[in-house]
């Protein structure tokens, strides 16, 4: 007797009453740790070393939690930037 694999659970859709809520997003380039002394002494021209490499995907965050990763690109009309998503963290779909 062979065990059949369990199918992946289906992610339920968001309820209509909350699916239109506005969520502020941020894009995280990298992280660093420094002492409070170093932080308070930052001035124009200072350089902060980041832990991540320059070719690593950027992190799209909602309320400080990573929800996706992607690559930064210039908007087609040259006005601003956009993030092309390359990986998601499994949010419910409608």
Order of alpha helices (4+ residues) and beta strands (2+ residues): alpha-beta-alpha-beta-beta-beta
